[in-house]
């Protein structure tokens, strides 16, 4: 991954940032797997972004896609007592 920075431009109408002649690079699945592990370790997004050189907006999109598949409701069963012992 390159340390070279490109000149950023800002749209005067909407404020969106962009670079001239962007070079899209595919992020390998292995790197996304590492991001998932770092998220489980509760590493802040800013730290993951710096370490992996993946932009914070891309990381946030990745996180949002993962949470779309998490059930919004949890089924909880109450543990009962059987012969004086917890089941």
MOCORDA-V358990 format. One record per residue. N is the residue number from 1. PSI is psi as a letter, one per 20 degrees, with the letter a starting at -180 (NA if undefined). Layout:
n->[N | N]
psi->[PSI | PSI]
This chain:
n->[1 | 2 | 3 | 4 | 5 | 6 | 7 | 8 | 9 | 10 | 11 | 12 | 13 | 14 | 15 | 16 | 17 | 18 | 19 | 20 | 21 | 22 | 23 | 24 | 25 | 26 | 27 | 28 | 29 | 30 | 31 | 32 | 33 | 34 | 35 | 36 | 37 | 38 | 39 | 40 | 41 | 42 | 43 | 44 | 45 | 46 | 47 | 48 | 49 | 50 | 51 | 52 | 53 | 54 | 55 | 56 | 57 | 58 | 59 | 60 | 61 | 62 | 63 | 64 | 65 | 66 | 67 | 68 | 69 | 70 | 71 | 72 | 73 | 74 | 75 | 76 | 77 | 78 | 79 | 80 | 81 | 82 | 83 | 84 | 85 | 86 | 87]
psi->[p | q | i | p | q | q | p | q | q | p | p | h | g | i | j | p | q | r | q | p | m | q | o | p | p | p | p | q | h | h | h | h | h | h | g | g | g | h | h | h | j | k | p | q | h | g | g | g | g | g | h | i | k | p | q | g | h | g | g | h | g | g | g | g | h | g | h | h | j | p | p | i | q | p | p | p | p | p | p | r | p | o | l | j | q | p | NA]
